[in-house]
């Protein structure tokens, strides 16, 4: 087949069918690869969402317990603090759940932290 390419009228019907079949197989491979990449991306996004949700739930419980408030009030404080301080809710929640941040002002003012200063 390859030796006749470029010559007018040189491809037989069989050559053309073979070429189409190879192009079809290549297309199927490309589409399968694209679907695999999409599935991997979705898996990563769902895992990230689940991890964030777990941290938020833990932080709500920890904050509610520490301050003696409802879980709904704890979430409102987390959300207000994150918004006021331009923080991602999941990052703030992780720090609250880990105990790095121990108290949040109900109005979103800066948090009480247990961080220690490091010498430079």
VENSUL-V443779 format. One record per run of one state. SS is the DSSP state (hx for helix, st for strand, lp for the rest). FROM is the first residue (numbers start at 1). LEN is the number of residues. If there is no record, write none. Layout:
SS_FROM_LEN, SS_FROM_LEN
This chain:
lp_1_1, hx_2_3, lp_5_8, hx_13_55, lp_68_3, hx_71_14, lp_85_4, hx_89_10, lp_99_2, st_101_3, lp_104_8, st_112_2, lp_114_7
